[in-house]
């Protein structure tokens, strides 16, 4: 073995030891402050989604999933599982955002349907067929 190969093996073995040390510290290190902030932020997103969705059926399933992911994120924090807590918090935020979007979309759809119904009523009252233009 030449000097270059020996140096390469030495560097690789040091990197391996360093990687193992980092992994061990990460596993024992608990949950970072950043993760705790992300879980708290997810909690805010879920609460906001609750207010937006309210009693509406649209978005209710996604809101429940957001709550479930948030609960799992809290459990992961208690178990010092940093990556799992972050993943669950991210999923909770995404589900909360989807719940809000679905609720708002359904509300907009209802408003558009009401508007179309009003227009059709006005057309009938004016004696126009659907799609006809009023005289100028």
Secondary structure, 3 states (H helix, E strand, C coil): CCHHHHHHHHHHHHHHHHHHHHHHHHHHCCCCHHHHHHHHHHHHHHHHHHHHHCCCCCCHHHHHHHHHHHHHHHHHHHCCCHHHHHHHHHHHHHHHHHHHHHHHHHHHHHHHHHHHHHHHHHHHHCCCCCCCCCCC
